[in-house]
Amino acid sequence: MKNINPVVYLLKIINDDKTLYKIGFTNGSVYNRIKNLQTGCPYKIEIVDTFNSPYSKVLELILHNMLSHKKTHGEWFDLDIFDEFNFKKTCEKLENIQKTLDKYKKDIF
């Protein structure tokens, strides 16, 4: 089942001594995405939060760049509770910035 809007998501795994987070996006179901990821992961993957947005792919790229100093491997990050708690609020702010940029592009061009 497809979403009306793509989704940027924050997932987490908790292993013996560390919590790692995955930031990604999908045009489909986050649950199906977890199912695909779970196959190769020995730890249970949990949804922390999601954010529906037509800008999901852009938001994912921006979040990856913003948090690159916390990247551990691939799309997995060593985030803190502040990052987890503020995920949706951060996505909302980034989406508003992108909307503003799009508006100015239309006005200029």
N, C-alpha and C positions, 0 to 999 in steps of 0.2 A: 504494500500500500504506500503510495507516494504522499508526501506532505504537500500542503498548499504552498508553503514556503520552506526552503531548505532550513536545516537546523545546524547550529554550531553547538557542540556539546562538550561537557567536562566529565570525564570518567575517572575512576580511581581503582587502584588495586592496593591491597594491604598485604605485604608479605611479612615474614617473621620480624623484621626490624625496621621497615620503611614503608611509607605510603608514597606511591607514585601516581601521577595524574596524566591523562591523555586529553589533549585538546584536538578536536577534529570537527568535520562537518559531514553531513550526508543529505542527499536529496530524498532518501527513503526513511525507513524506520530506524530509530536509534537502537531499538531492541534487536533488530536484525543485524545491525552493525556490531553490537556486542556479541551476538551469537557467532559471527564470523571471527571476531577477535579472540573470543574465549577458546576457540579450538586450539590455538597455539600458545595459550597462556595458562600456566599452572595455578594461578591465583584467581579468585573470584573477582570479576570486573563489575563494578557498581556505577550506576548513574549518579553523579553529584548534582548536575544541573544541565538545563538545555535552554537555548534561546532561538526562537523562530525568527528568521529575518531573510529577506531577499538578498541581503549582503553577507550571508553566512560564510561564503568562501573567502571574501575579503576580510571579514572579521577573524576567521581562523588564521589567515596569513599575518594580520596585524598582531594578534595575540602571540603567535609563535615568535615574531620579531621582538615584541615587548618583553617576553619572558625567556628569550634565548639564553640569558645568563643562568637560567635554572634548568636548562635542557639536560637530560641524562642520556637519552638514546632515542633516535627517531622522533616521534611525536610525544614522547613521555617526558614529564617534567617533575622536578622535585619542588613542588609548591608548598606554601605555608597556609595556615588556616585563613589568613587575611585574603590571599588569592582565591581560595575556595569560596569564602563567604561573599566576596565582591564580584564573582564571575558574571552574574546577570547584570549587575549595575555597570560593570566595565563594558559589557557588550552593548548595553543601551547607549552609553556615552559614545562609543566608537561608531555605532550605527547612526547616531545623530550627526556626528562629524561627517560621515560619508554622505548622508543626505544633503548636508550643507554644501559639501564639495560638488555633488551632482547638480545642485541648484545653480551654483556659480558657473559651472561648466555650461549649462544650458543658457544662462544669461550672457555669457561671454561669446559663445560660439553660436 
